Amino acid sequence: MKRIIDGEVFTLDDIDKCRMEIMREYPEYERPITAHSGILLAAEAIRKSFGRKYYLPLYKYPIRIDFGTQNGRICIVHPSNFIEYEDKNGQEVIPPARPLSKSSDVAAL
C-alpha cells in the first residue's frame, strides 16, 4: 500500500503477483493482465490485491503502471479512472490522436 501512496511504478510482474492473490475471489483475473487486456483492469487488480479493507481508501491515490513498452511510457490511472501518460523522467506524454474512421465517430463529437 505504501508503494501506491509513494507513487511507485508497478510493473507487469507486480501486476501478475496482485492478480494471483485475488484470482480465487475474482474469476475474471484468471488470465494474465497485459497492456492489451486493459489499463483499468490492471489498476483494479492492484487495488483489490490489498484486500477489502483498503480497496476504497486506495482510490485517493493514482496507480502508476509500467507495461514495459518500447516507448517507455508509464500509465497513470487517477482515482476517477482518467488515464494519462508520462515518460520515465516524469514528463507528461500526450498520446497521438486517434484518426476518425467512421461517420459515427464524427457524430460523437
All heavy atoms as an XYZ file, in Angstrom:
885
protein
N       0.818     -1.178      0.000
C       0.000      0.000      0.000
C       0.872      1.256      0.000
O       0.545      2.230     -0.660
C      -0.922     -0.009      1.219
C      -1.934      1.090      1.158
S      -3.311      0.769      2.221
C      -3.141      2.116      3.331
N       1.971      1.192      0.695
C       2.897      2.329      0.737
C       3.405      2.660     -0.665
O       3.623      3.820     -0.993
C       4.049      2.019      1.682
C       4.994      3.179      1.901
C       5.990      2.825      2.980
C       7.019      3.846      3.283
N       7.188      4.971      2.459
N       3.555      1.636     -1.494
C       4.025      1.870     -2.866
C       3.066      2.756     -3.635
O       3.484      3.604     -4.419
C       4.197      0.535     -3.596
C       5.355     -0.276     -3.069
C       5.522     -1.533     -3.859
N       5.870     -1.210     -5.237
C       5.877     -2.085     -6.216
N       5.564     -3.344     -5.993
N       6.194     -1.722     -7.440
N       1.769      2.559     -3.437
C       0.777      3.382     -4.132
C       0.830      4.801     -3.596
O       0.871      5.767     -4.356
C      -0.640      2.793     -3.967
C      -0.729      1.461     -4.713
C      -1.694      3.772     -4.484
C      -2.023      0.729     -4.497
N       0.850      4.931     -2.282
C       0.865      6.256     -1.658
C       2.117      7.031     -2.058
O       2.061      8.227     -2.326
C       0.758      6.124     -0.124
C      -0.623      5.570      0.240
C       1.000      7.463      0.570
C      -0.772      5.153      1.682
N       3.256      6.326     -2.160
C       4.519      6.972     -2.533
C       4.647      7.209     -4.036
O       5.616      7.795     -4.494
C       5.704      6.142     -2.047
C       5.843      6.163     -0.534
O       5.236      7.039      0.123
O       6.575      5.299     -0.005
N       3.678      6.718     -4.820
C       3.701      6.940     -6.266
C       4.676      6.057     -7.014
O       5.104      6.395     -8.114
N       5.029      4.901     -6.425
C       5.942      3.991     -7.119
C       5.240      3.357     -8.317
O       4.017      3.234     -8.355
C       6.436      2.909     -6.157
C       7.382      3.433     -5.103
C       7.986      2.321     -4.262
O       8.179      1.218     -4.782
O       8.249      2.585     -3.089
N       6.026      2.924     -9.281
C       5.514      2.331    -10.513
C       5.383      0.825    -10.340
O       6.271      0.165     -9.809
C       6.460      2.656    -11.691
C       6.006      1.965    -12.961
C       6.551      4.159    -11.905
N       4.262      0.269    -10.799
C       4.037     -1.169    -10.801
C       4.397     -1.721    -12.176
O       4.010     -1.157    -13.195
C       2.570     -1.490    -10.495
C       2.206     -1.308     -9.053
C       1.916     -0.058     -8.541
C       2.159     -2.400     -8.197
C       1.583      0.118     -7.221
C       1.822     -2.239     -6.863
C       1.534     -0.979     -6.371
N       5.112     -2.832    -12.210
C       5.491     -3.490    -13.461
C       4.513     -4.626    -13.755
O       3.666     -4.952    -12.920
C       6.910     -4.065    -13.370
O       6.911     -5.090    -12.376
C       7.932     -2.980    -13.020
N       4.662     -5.244    -14.912
C       3.809     -6.395    -15.242
C       3.997     -7.522    -14.233
O       3.041     -8.214    -13.889
C       4.106     -6.886    -16.658
C       3.496     -6.061    -17.782
C       3.960     -6.582    -19.131
C       1.983     -6.056    -17.707
N       5.215     -7.733    -13.747
C       5.451     -8.765    -12.729
C       4.685     -8.449    -11.451
O       4.091     -9.334    -10.826
C       6.944     -8.898    -12.417
C       7.718     -9.555    -13.541
O       7.105    -10.272    -14.357
O       8.944     -9.355    -13.603
N       4.699     -7.188    -11.043
C       3.954     -6.775     -9.848
C       2.456     -7.010    -10.036
O       1.773     -7.505     -9.137
C       4.172     -5.286     -9.550
C       5.600     -4.951     -9.200
O       6.306     -5.794     -8.612
O       6.028     -3.832     -9.546
N       1.968     -6.652    -11.217
C       0.544     -6.815    -11.505
C       0.179     -8.289    -11.491
O      -0.874     -8.678    -10.974
C       0.178     -6.158    -12.853
C       0.353     -4.644    -12.754
C      -1.246     -6.511    -13.266
C       0.311     -3.929    -14.081
N       1.052     -9.146    -12.015
C       0.776    -10.580    -12.019
C       0.721    -11.125    -10.589
O      -0.117    -11.973    -10.280
C       1.813    -11.332    -12.846
C       1.321    -12.703    -13.240
O       0.183    -12.807    -13.746
O       2.062    -13.681    -13.012
N       1.578    -10.649     -9.706
C       1.528    -11.069     -8.301
C       0.203    -10.649     -7.670
O      -0.411    -11.416     -6.924
C       2.692    -10.472     -7.524
C       4.025    -11.076     -7.887
C       5.163    -10.350     -7.181
C       6.500    -10.811     -7.722
N       7.603     -9.986     -7.210
N      -0.242     -9.437     -7.974
C      -1.536     -8.965     -7.465
C      -2.664     -9.843     -7.997
O      -3.568    -10.232     -7.256
C      -1.778     -7.515     -7.881
S      -0.659     -6.314     -7.137
N      -2.595    -10.158     -9.272
C      -3.624    -10.988     -9.914
C      -3.696    -12.358     -9.264
O      -4.777    -12.877     -8.982
C      -3.324    -11.122    -11.399
C      -4.338    -11.944    -12.168
C      -3.891    -12.142    -13.603
N      -2.713    -12.960    -13.711
C      -2.715    -14.294    -13.711
N      -3.842    -14.956    -13.601
N      -1.588    -14.967    -13.822
N      -2.542    -12.943     -8.970
C      -2.505    -14.270     -8.349
C      -3.144    -14.242     -6.955
O      -3.799    -15.200     -6.550
C      -1.069    -14.781     -8.256
C      -0.403    -15.003     -9.612
S      -1.269    -16.185    -10.641
C      -0.762    -17.693     -9.860
N      -2.991    -13.152     -6.237
C      -3.567    -13.036     -4.905
C      -5.091    -12.966     -4.930
O      -5.747    -13.461     -4.015
C      -3.026    -11.785     -4.202
C      -1.597    -11.919     -3.761
C      -1.118    -10.677     -3.027
O      -1.939    -10.021     -2.354
O       0.067    -10.372     -3.139
N      -5.664    -12.365     -5.945
C      -7.112    -12.151     -5.964
C      -7.863    -13.101     -6.884
O      -9.089    -13.079     -6.921
C      -7.436    -10.694     -6.354
C      -6.991    -10.404     -7.781
C      -6.840     -9.726     -5.367
C      -7.444     -9.049     -8.296
N      -7.158    -13.964     -7.583
C      -7.757    -14.815     -8.610
C      -8.892    -15.691     -8.069
O      -9.901    -15.882     -8.738
C      -6.669    -15.693     -9.215
C      -6.979    -16.225    -10.565
S      -5.522    -16.895    -11.356
C      -4.933    -18.076    -10.186
N      -8.758    -16.227     -6.871
C      -9.792    -17.108     -6.335
C     -11.100    -16.356     -6.074
O     -12.180    -16.880     -6.299
C      -9.301    -17.757     -5.038
C      -8.258    -18.806     -5.291
C      -7.747    -19.409     -3.987
N      -6.323    -19.687     -4.129
C      -5.356    -18.890     -3.716
N      -5.625    -17.785     -3.105
N      -4.099    -19.214     -3.897
N     -10.986    -15.132     -5.619
C     -12.175    -14.352     -5.285
C     -12.803    -13.685     -6.510
O     -14.004    -13.477     -6.559
C     -11.813    -13.285     -4.255
C     -13.010    -12.601     -3.678
C     -12.647    -11.672     -2.528
O     -11.519    -11.757     -2.010
O     -13.506    -10.851     -2.176
N     -11.968    -13.348     -7.489
C     -12.441    -12.658     -8.682
C     -12.025    -13.464     -9.915
O     -10.921    -13.324    -10.418
C     -11.833    -11.251     -8.772
C     -12.155    -10.367     -7.590
C     -11.260    -10.236     -6.523
C     -13.349     -9.662     -7.536
C     -11.553     -9.428     -5.442
C     -13.648     -8.842     -6.455
C     -12.747     -8.726     -5.410
O     -13.033     -7.924     -4.348
N     -12.922    -14.334    -10.427
C     -12.564    -15.215    -11.542
C     -12.139    -14.493    -12.821
O     -11.440    -15.053    -13.652
C     -13.824    -16.045    -11.792
C     -14.805    -15.658    -10.775
C     -14.264    -14.545     -9.951
N     -12.526    -13.232    -12.983
C     -12.160    -12.505    -14.210
C     -10.652    -12.267    -14.309
O     -10.147    -11.866    -15.356
C     -12.919    -11.186    -14.330
C     -12.636    -10.188    -13.237
C     -13.603    -10.250    -12.067
O     -14.163    -11.311    -11.784
O     -13.790     -9.216    -11.414
N      -9.920    -12.534    -13.225
C      -8.471    -12.326    -13.226
C      -7.685    -13.613    -13.454
O      -6.496    -13.671    -13.184
C      -8.029    -11.662    -11.916
C      -8.558    -10.264    -11.764
C      -9.679    -10.004    -10.992
C      -7.951     -9.208    -12.428
C     -10.179     -8.714    -10.879
C      -8.446     -7.916    -12.321
C      -9.563     -7.688    -11.540
O     -10.053     -6.409    -11.437
N      -8.341    -14.657    -13.957
C      -7.640    -15.919    -14.198
C      -6.624    -15.806    -15.323
O      -5.620    -16.494    -15.321
C      -8.638    -17.041    -14.488
C      -9.403    -17.462    -13.248
C     -10.402    -18.559    -13.516
O     -10.557    -18.978    -14.692
O     -11.042    -18.998    -12.556
N      -6.885    -14.934    -16.291
C      -5.947    -14.757    -17.399
C      -4.938    -13.674    -17.048
O      -5.261    -12.723    -16.336
C      -6.691    -14.375    -18.681
C      -7.532    -15.522    -19.204
C      -8.196    -15.180    -20.495
N      -9.243    -14.192    -20.201
C      -9.662    -13.278    -21.063
N      -9.169    -13.229    -22.259
N     -10.598    -12.421    -20.725
N      -3.716    -13.789    -17.546
C      -2.701    -12.751    -17.265
C      -3.147    -11.380    -17.752
O      -3.859    -11.253    -18.744
C      -1.475    -13.230    -18.050
C      -1.677    -14.694    -18.220
C      -3.166    -14.897    -18.314
N      -2.728    -10.359    -17.031
C      -3.048     -8.976    -17.395
C      -1.883     -8.403    -18.186
O      -0.733     -8.487    -17.766
C      -3.306     -8.136    -16.135
C      -4.529     -8.682    -15.392
C      -3.510     -6.671    -16.493
C      -4.746     -8.063    -14.036
N      -2.192     -7.858    -19.338
C      -1.177     -7.251    -20.198
C      -1.649     -5.858    -20.587
O      -2.762     -5.445    -20.245
C      -0.978     -8.080    -21.477
O      -2.187     -8.025    -22.242
C      -0.634     -9.530    -21.175
N      -0.834     -5.156    -21.324
C      -1.238     -3.842    -21.825
C      -2.463     -3.977    -22.733
O      -3.295     -3.083    -22.797
C      -0.092     -3.188    -22.582
N      -2.594     -5.124    -23.402
C      -3.715     -5.324    -24.317
C      -5.003     -5.677    -23.587
O      -6.087     -5.490    -24.120
C      -3.391     -6.400    -25.350
C      -2.271     -6.011    -26.245
N      -2.384     -5.043    -27.207
C      -0.984     -6.421    -26.277
C      -1.227     -4.886    -27.824
N      -0.360     -5.709    -27.271
N      -4.910     -6.224    -22.367
C      -6.131     -6.597    -21.652
C      -6.763     -5.419    -20.933
O      -7.889     -5.499    -20.495
C      -5.867     -7.745    -20.676
O      -4.955     -7.369    -19.687
N      -6.019     -4.344    -20.791
C      -6.637     -3.143    -20.261
C      -5.928     -2.521    -19.080
O      -5.542     -3.202    -18.143
N      -5.761     -1.220    -19.177
C      -5.096     -0.454    -18.130
C      -5.955     -0.421    -16.877
O      -5.459     -0.595    -15.761
C      -4.802      0.972    -18.635
C      -3.811      0.905    -19.808
C      -4.276      1.850    -17.524
C      -3.685      2.211    -20.569
N      -7.266     -0.220    -17.044
C      -8.151     -0.135    -15.883
C      -8.244     -1.475    -15.156
O      -8.318     -1.518    -13.928
C      -9.539      0.360    -16.282
C      -9.590      1.797    -16.812
C     -11.007      2.167    -17.225
C      -9.053      2.772    -15.798
N      -8.214     -2.570    -15.901
C      -8.231     -3.895    -15.289
C      -6.981     -4.090    -14.427
O      -7.053     -4.619    -13.317
C      -8.303     -4.983    -16.370
C      -8.412     -6.419    -15.867
C      -9.762     -6.651    -15.203
C      -8.222     -7.388    -17.022
N      -5.844     -3.627    -14.914
C      -4.600     -3.730    -14.151
C      -4.667     -2.904    -12.876
O      -4.277     -3.362    -11.798
C      -3.420     -3.280    -15.016
N      -5.185     -1.682    -12.972
C      -5.298     -0.821    -11.791
C      -6.247     -1.430    -10.760
O      -5.973     -1.404     -9.556
C      -5.775      0.572    -12.194
N      -7.348     -2.012    -11.222
C      -8.289     -2.659    -10.310
C      -7.640     -3.851     -9.607
O      -7.852     -4.059     -8.417
C      -9.526     -3.140    -11.069
C     -10.495     -2.053    -11.390
C     -11.076     -1.402    -10.155
O     -11.654     -2.089     -9.306
O     -10.923     -0.177    -10.025
N      -6.863     -4.643    -10.345
C      -6.191     -5.797     -9.739
C      -5.236     -5.349     -8.635
O      -5.158     -5.972     -7.569
C      -5.436     -6.593    -10.802
N      -4.527     -4.269     -8.880
C      -3.599     -3.748     -7.865
C      -4.381     -3.326     -6.625
O      -4.035     -3.694     -5.501
C      -2.771     -2.586     -8.431
C      -1.813     -3.101     -9.513
C      -2.000     -1.877     -7.318
C      -1.178     -2.016    -10.346
N      -5.446     -2.569     -6.819
C      -6.244     -2.100     -5.668
C      -6.859     -3.268     -4.903
O      -6.817     -3.317     -3.676
C      -7.339     -1.148     -6.135
C      -6.824      0.197     -6.576
C      -7.977      1.121     -6.944
N      -7.489      2.389     -7.413
C      -7.672      2.861     -8.639
N      -8.361      2.160     -9.523
N      -7.194      4.036     -8.983
N      -7.439     -4.224     -5.628
C      -8.104     -5.360     -4.984
C      -7.126     -6.255     -4.234
O      -7.503     -6.900     -3.263
C      -8.880     -6.177     -6.019
C     -10.131     -5.489     -6.486
C     -10.851     -6.312     -7.541
C     -12.127     -5.613     -7.979
N     -12.812     -6.343     -9.055
N      -5.878     -6.297     -4.664
C      -4.915     -7.193     -4.033
C      -4.593     -6.783     -2.595
O      -4.063     -7.579     -1.825
C      -3.630     -7.272     -4.853
O      -2.904     -6.062     -4.758
N      -4.935     -5.576     -2.214
C      -4.687     -5.123     -0.843
C      -5.837     -5.478      0.092
O      -5.789     -5.183      1.276
C      -4.426     -3.612     -0.819
C      -3.097     -3.260     -1.401
C      -2.996     -2.868     -2.721
C      -1.941     -3.340     -0.639
C      -1.771     -2.557     -3.279
C      -0.715     -3.030     -1.183
C      -0.624     -2.634     -2.516
N      -6.871     -6.099     -0.434
C      -7.987     -6.542      0.391
C      -9.092     -5.510      0.479
O      -8.918     -4.342      0.161
N     -10.232     -5.987      0.930
C     -11.430     -5.139      1.006
C     -11.242     -3.940      1.923
O     -11.782     -2.875      1.677
C     -12.619     -5.958      1.475
C     -13.043     -7.007      0.482
C     -14.281     -7.743      0.981
N     -14.577     -8.908      0.179
C     -15.256     -8.872     -0.960
N     -15.684     -7.719     -1.427
N     -15.491     -9.969     -1.637
N     -10.472     -4.104      2.972
C     -10.276     -3.027      3.942
C      -9.649     -1.788      3.298
O      -9.975     -0.663      3.645
C      -9.397     -3.533      5.079
C      -9.094     -2.511      6.137
C      -8.236     -3.117      7.237
C      -7.868     -2.094      8.273
N      -7.014     -2.650      9.318
N      -8.746     -2.002      2.341
C      -8.010     -0.892      1.743
C      -8.490     -0.519      0.349
O      -8.028      0.455     -0.224
C      -6.519     -1.223      1.678
C      -5.922     -1.426      3.040
C      -5.580     -2.696      3.482
C      -5.723     -0.350      3.893
C      -5.035     -2.886      4.743
C      -5.183     -0.528      5.148
C      -4.850     -1.798      5.571
O      -4.324     -1.974      6.813
N      -9.407     -1.298     -0.205
C      -9.835     -1.089     -1.592
C     -10.332      0.340     -1.830
O      -9.839      1.041     -2.709
C     -10.903     -2.115     -1.964
C     -11.402     -1.980     -3.375
C     -10.582     -2.316     -4.448
C     -12.683     -1.511     -3.653
C     -11.029     -2.190     -5.745
C     -13.134     -1.392     -4.942
C     -12.303     -1.732     -5.990
O     -12.745     -1.604     -7.278
N     -11.302      0.801     -1.055
C     -11.838      2.152     -1.264
C     -10.855      3.248     -0.855
O     -10.714      4.232     -1.586
C     -13.176      2.315     -0.551
C     -14.319      1.523     -1.198
C     -15.590      1.664     -0.370
C     -14.560      1.953     -2.623
N     -10.145      3.124      0.275
C      -9.166      4.177      0.594
C      -8.093      4.364     -0.480
O      -7.576      5.463     -0.654
C      -8.551      3.711      1.914
C      -9.604      2.869      2.541
C     -10.296      2.187      1.388
N      -7.775      3.303     -1.224
C      -6.748      3.419     -2.260
C      -7.222      4.252     -3.449
O      -6.409      4.665     -4.271
C      -6.295      2.038     -2.730
C      -5.431      1.301     -1.722
C      -5.106     -0.101     -2.225
C      -4.162      2.064     -1.439
N      -8.505      4.524     -3.536
C      -8.999      5.376     -4.616
C      -8.607      6.836     -4.429
O      -8.863      7.663     -5.278
C     -10.519      5.255     -4.765
C     -10.886      4.203     -5.774
C     -11.224      2.925     -5.376
C     -10.862      4.486     -7.130
C     -11.552      1.958     -6.301
C     -11.187      3.528     -8.066
C     -11.526      2.264     -7.643
O     -11.831      1.309     -8.572
N      -7.953      7.169     -3.332
C      -7.455      8.533     -3.137
C      -6.173      8.771     -3.924
O      -5.768      9.903     -4.110
C      -7.141      8.785     -1.653
C      -8.316      8.740     -0.746
C      -7.843      8.978      0.678
C      -8.918      8.685      1.681
N      -8.417      8.763      3.056
N      -5.523      7.695     -4.356
C      -4.193      7.793     -4.949
C      -4.181      7.244     -6.369
O      -4.821      6.248     -6.667
C      -3.186      6.992     -4.113
C      -3.191      7.408     -2.674
C      -3.924      6.703     -1.737
C      -2.475      8.528     -2.258
C      -3.942      7.089     -0.404
C      -2.494      8.920     -0.933
C      -3.229      8.198     -0.013
O      -3.248      8.594      1.292
N      -3.402      7.869     -7.254
C      -3.256      7.323     -8.612
C      -2.400      6.058     -8.593
O      -1.570      5.874     -7.710
C      -2.569      8.448     -9.379
C      -1.881      9.270     -8.344
C      -2.673      9.119     -7.085
N      -2.634      5.194     -9.555
C      -1.845      3.976     -9.744
C      -0.946      4.214    -10.949
O      -1.413      4.598    -12.019
C      -2.755      2.752    -10.018
C      -3.782      2.560     -8.908
C      -1.926      1.507    -10.250
C      -3.248      2.049     -7.621
N       0.345      3.983    -10.783
C       1.320      4.176    -11.865
C       1.751      2.797    -12.362
O       2.188      1.973    -11.568
C       2.503      4.970    -11.358
C       2.125      6.371    -10.904
C       3.206      7.050    -10.109
N       4.520      6.913    -10.694
C       5.077      7.777    -11.536
N       4.435      8.864    -11.860
N       6.267      7.563    -12.022
N       1.623      2.580    -13.673
C       1.892      1.268    -14.263
C       2.876      1.384    -15.415
O       2.713      2.210    -16.303
C       0.592      0.612    -14.774
C      -0.433      0.499    -13.636
C       0.872     -0.751    -15.382
C      -1.806      0.076    -14.100
N       3.888      0.522    -15.392
C       4.846      0.413    -16.492
C       4.623     -0.937    -17.150
O       4.938     -1.977    -16.582
C       6.275      0.517    -15.961
C       7.322      0.413    -17.049
O       6.956      0.198    -18.217
O       8.513      0.528    -16.721
N       4.046     -0.937    -18.346
C       3.787     -2.174    -19.076
C       5.010     -2.660    -19.845
O       4.947     -3.653    -20.547
C       2.611     -1.996    -20.039
C       1.271     -1.987    -19.362
C       0.564     -0.810    -19.221
C       0.719     -3.149    -18.853
C      -0.667     -0.786    -18.596
C      -0.513     -3.147    -18.224
C      -1.210     -1.950    -18.098
N       6.123     -1.967    -19.713
C       7.343     -2.387    -20.398
C       7.302     -2.164    -21.895
O       7.952     -2.890    -22.647
N       6.586     -1.158    -22.346
C       6.501     -0.887    -23.777
C       7.799     -0.266    -24.283
O       8.574      0.300    -23.516
C       5.324      0.071    -24.088
O       5.508      1.267    -23.343
C       3.995     -0.558    -23.716
N       8.023     -0.363    -25.582
C       9.260      0.149    -26.173
C       9.402      1.655    -26.027
O      10.511      2.170    -25.916
C       9.329     -0.226    -27.655
C       9.551     -1.695    -27.873
C       9.633     -2.027    -29.347
O       9.268     -1.237    -30.202
N      10.112     -3.224    -29.647
N       8.285      2.370    -26.008
C       8.368      3.831    -25.903
C       8.606      4.288    -24.465
O       8.800      5.465    -24.213
C       7.123      4.498    -26.494
C       5.851      4.086    -25.795
O       5.859      3.463    -24.739
N       4.728      4.420    -26.410
N       8.579      3.364    -23.505
C       8.897      3.685    -22.125
C       7.853      4.494    -21.387
O       8.119      5.061    -20.335
N       6.633      4.554    -21.926
C       5.590      5.326    -21.262
C       5.107      4.639    -19.989
O       5.021      3.426    -19.922
C       4.383      5.528    -22.174
C       4.638      6.488    -23.282
C       3.386      6.880    -23.985
N       2.536      5.731    -24.294
C       1.375      5.832    -24.901
N       0.918      6.993    -25.282
N       0.648      4.771    -25.144
N       4.756      5.453    -19.009
C       4.153      4.974    -17.776
C       2.718      5.480    -17.765
O       2.461      6.654    -18.018
C       4.929      5.490    -16.556
C       6.320      4.861    -16.546
C       4.178      5.197    -15.264
C       7.238      5.393    -15.481
N       1.776      4.575    -17.486
C       0.368      4.933    -17.405
C       0.061      5.361    -15.980
O       0.472      4.705    -15.029
C      -0.512      3.736    -17.742
S      -0.225      3.057    -19.363
N      -0.672      6.426    -15.845
C      -1.112      6.893    -14.533
C      -2.630      6.848    -14.528
O      -3.280      7.544    -15.310
C      -0.618      8.320    -14.255
C       0.898      8.369    -14.368
C      -1.087      8.781    -12.873
C       1.453      9.766    -14.374
N      -3.185      5.987    -13.666
C      -4.631      5.846    -13.558
C      -5.063      6.613    -12.315
O      -4.747      6.226    -11.191
C      -5.059      4.366    -13.454
C      -6.573      4.253    -13.383
C      -4.504      3.563    -14.620
N      -5.770      7.696    -12.521
C      -6.223      8.543    -11.425
C      -7.455      7.932    -10.752
O      -8.103      7.057    -11.326
C      -6.517      9.948    -11.947
C      -5.278     10.665    -12.356
N      -4.491     11.359    -11.476
C      -4.651     10.759    -13.561
C      -3.458     11.869    -12.104
N      -3.525     11.514    -13.373
N      -7.797      8.391     -9.552
C      -8.965      7.848     -8.851
C     -10.259      7.885     -9.674
O     -11.119      7.028     -9.522
C      -9.077      8.734     -7.612
C      -7.675      9.155     -7.341
C      -7.063      9.348     -8.709
N     -10.390      8.849    -10.556
C     -11.585      8.947    -11.408
C     -11.497      8.012    -12.616
O     -12.380      8.009    -13.459
C     -11.744     10.374    -11.909
O     -10.646     10.705    -12.760
N     -10.419      7.227    -12.703
C     -10.101      6.348    -13.835
C      -9.664      7.129    -15.079
O      -9.591      6.574    -16.166
C     -11.226      5.373    -14.162
C     -11.280      4.245    -13.160
O     -10.287      3.925    -12.493
N     -12.424      3.629    -13.029
N      -9.385      8.416    -14.929
C      -8.757      9.188    -16.002
C      -7.337      8.658    -16.169
O      -6.631      8.425    -15.191
C      -8.734     10.678    -15.637
C      -7.952     11.507    -16.611
C      -8.475     11.820    -17.854
C      -6.682     11.970    -16.284
C      -7.746     12.589    -18.764
C      -5.960     12.734    -17.181
C      -6.492     13.043    -18.424
N      -6.930      8.448    -17.399
C      -5.607      7.886    -17.680
C      -4.755      8.935    -18.374
O      -5.193      9.549    -19.351
C      -5.710      6.640    -18.576
C      -6.559      5.574    -17.886
C      -4.323      6.094    -18.916
C      -6.938      4.431    -18.795
N      -3.559      9.127    -17.861
C      -2.589      9.976    -18.550
C      -1.271      9.210    -18.613
O      -1.111      8.169    -17.991
C      -2.432     11.332    -17.863
C      -1.797     11.289    -16.501
C      -1.635     12.677    -15.903
O      -1.456     13.651    -16.657
O      -1.682     12.778    -14.675
N      -0.354      9.745    -19.369
C       0.920      9.059    -19.594
C       2.079     10.003    -19.298
O       1.971     11.208    -19.480
C       1.016      8.591    -21.048
C      -0.100      7.666    -21.436
C      -1.277      8.161    -21.985
C       0.013      6.302    -21.232
C      -2.317      7.314    -22.326
C      -1.028      5.443    -21.578
C      -2.182      5.954    -22.120
O      -3.204      5.116    -22.457
N       3.167      9.415    -18.843
C       4.396     10.190    -18.682
C       5.557      9.306    -19.097
O       5.450      8.084    -19.146
C       4.557     10.696    -17.252
C       4.801      9.641    -16.222
C       4.943     10.196    -14.809
O       4.387     11.246    -14.499
O       5.622      9.539    -14.020
N       6.685      9.959    -19.428
C       7.869      9.178    -19.757
C       8.593      8.820    -18.465
O       8.182      9.194    -17.370
C       8.772      9.924    -20.743
C       9.334     11.224    -20.197
O       9.363     11.417    -18.968
O       9.766     12.056    -21.007
N       9.672      8.079    -18.595
C      10.403      7.608    -17.411
C      10.987      8.753    -16.590
O      11.316      8.579    -15.433
C      11.515      6.647    -17.823
C      11.021      5.447    -18.571
C      11.069      4.235    -17.729
C      10.584      3.052    -18.563
N      10.306      1.911    -17.811
N      11.100      9.938    -17.176
C      11.644     11.097    -16.471
C      10.559     11.930    -15.794
O      10.847     12.980    -15.235
C      12.431     11.987    -17.438
C      13.594     11.254    -18.041
O      14.253     10.481    -17.372
N      13.838     11.489    -19.317
N       9.308     11.482    -15.868
C       8.216     12.199    -15.219
C       7.584     13.288    -16.059
O       6.732     14.025    -15.582
N       7.972     13.397    -17.334
C       7.396     14.400    -18.224
C       6.106     13.859    -18.830
O       6.058     12.724    -19.291
C       8.373     14.750    -19.349
C       9.673     15.347    -18.860
C       9.453     16.688    -18.192
O       8.760     17.536    -18.714
N      10.028     16.859    -17.016
N       5.066     14.689    -18.842
C       3.792     14.264    -19.404
C       3.938     13.975    -20.896
O       4.589     14.717    -21.621
C       2.730     15.342    -19.202
C       1.369     14.922    -19.686
C       0.307     15.976    -19.453
O       0.608     17.025    -18.857
O      -0.826     15.748    -19.876
N       3.323     12.889    -21.320
C       3.340     12.487    -22.722
C       1.903     12.524    -23.211
O       1.016     11.937    -22.604
C       3.908     11.056    -22.886
C       3.804     10.605    -24.325
C       5.330     10.981    -22.384
N       1.688     13.221    -24.296
C       0.346     13.282    -24.873
C       0.263     12.206    -25.941
O       1.047     12.207    -26.888
C       0.065     14.675    -25.467
C       0.151     15.695    -24.337
C      -1.283     14.699    -26.169
C       0.059     17.116    -24.757
N      -0.683     11.254    -25.769
C      -0.798     10.191    -26.768
C      -1.231     10.749    -28.114
O      -1.936     11.761    -28.165
C      -1.852      9.251    -26.190
C      -2.533      9.991    -25.116
C      -1.665     11.137    -24.721
N      -0.822     10.097    -29.198
C      -1.225     10.580    -30.523
C      -2.734     10.505    -30.681
O      -3.385      9.618    -30.142
C      -0.515      9.622    -31.490
C      -0.134      8.442    -30.676
C      -0.028      8.886    -29.262
N      -3.276     11.464    -31.416
C      -4.721     11.494    -31.656
C      -5.108     10.313    -32.524
O      -4.396      9.938    -33.451
C      -5.103     12.796    -32.339
N      -6.228      9.744    -32.209
C      -6.753      8.633    -32.992
C      -7.536      9.199    -34.159
O      -8.431     10.031    -33.969
C      -7.665      7.787    -32.114
C      -8.130      6.513    -32.772
C      -9.045      5.791    -31.834
N     -10.258      6.583    -31.697
C     -11.478      6.082    -31.756
N     -11.666      4.814    -31.904
N     -12.533      6.877    -31.638
N      -7.225      8.787    -35.384
C      -7.968      9.327    -36.528
C      -9.420      8.867    -36.496
O      -9.720      7.772    -36.051
C      -7.236      8.739    -37.740
C      -6.468      7.587    -37.221
C      -6.220      7.825    -35.763
N     -10.310      9.738    -36.938
C     -11.712      9.372    -37.034
C     -11.880      8.436    -38.215
O     -11.422      8.701    -39.313
C     -12.577     10.619    -37.221
C     -12.517     11.630    -36.073
C     -13.328     12.864    -36.437
C     -13.025     11.023    -34.797
N     -12.551      7.314    -37.959
C     -12.649      6.327    -39.023
C     -14.075      6.097    -39.497
O     -14.289      5.533    -40.547
C     -12.053      4.998    -38.561
O     -12.728      4.549    -37.404
N     -15.066      6.513    -38.724
C     -16.450      6.264    -39.111
C     -17.253      7.540    -38.954
O     -16.900      8.419    -38.181
C     -17.076      5.207    -38.190
C     -16.383      3.899    -38.161
C     -17.137      2.994    -37.202
C     -16.236      1.908    -36.676
N     -16.813      1.195    -35.591
N     -18.346      7.586    -39.648
C     -19.224      8.746    -39.505
C     -19.786      8.824    -38.096
O     -20.075      9.900    -37.595
C     -20.333      8.708    -40.541
O     -21.102      7.533    -40.364
N     -19.929      7.670    -37.400
C     -20.428      7.688    -36.030
C     -19.428      8.356    -35.082
O     -19.814      8.956    -34.093
C     -20.747      6.270    -35.545
O     -19.580      5.481    -35.567
N     -18.118      8.254    -35.404
C     -17.100      8.935    -34.612
C     -17.254     10.433    -34.735
O     -17.114     11.160    -33.762
C     -15.690      8.536    -35.065
C     -15.333      7.110    -34.692
O     -15.993      6.544    -33.795
O     -14.400      6.572    -35.301
N     -17.549     10.907    -35.938
C     -17.737     12.339    -36.163
C     -18.988     12.818    -35.437
O     -19.003     13.880    -34.824
C     -17.804     12.656    -37.668
C     -18.103     14.119    -37.895
C     -16.506     12.259    -38.350
N     -20.042     12.019    -35.468
C     -21.292     12.391    -34.816
C     -21.102     12.490    -33.301
O     -21.782     13.266    -32.641
C     -22.384     11.372    -35.149
N     -20.194     11.698    -32.749
C     -19.951     11.709    -31.299
C     -19.312     13.010    -30.849
O     -19.371     13.368    -29.693
C     -19.083     10.529    -30.905
N     -18.660     13.715    -31.785
C     -18.022     14.980    -31.429
C     -19.078     16.014    -31.230
O     -19.092     16.907    -30.545
C     -17.028     15.419    -32.514
C     -15.846     14.478    -32.720
C     -15.026     14.969    -33.900
C     -14.980     14.423    -31.473
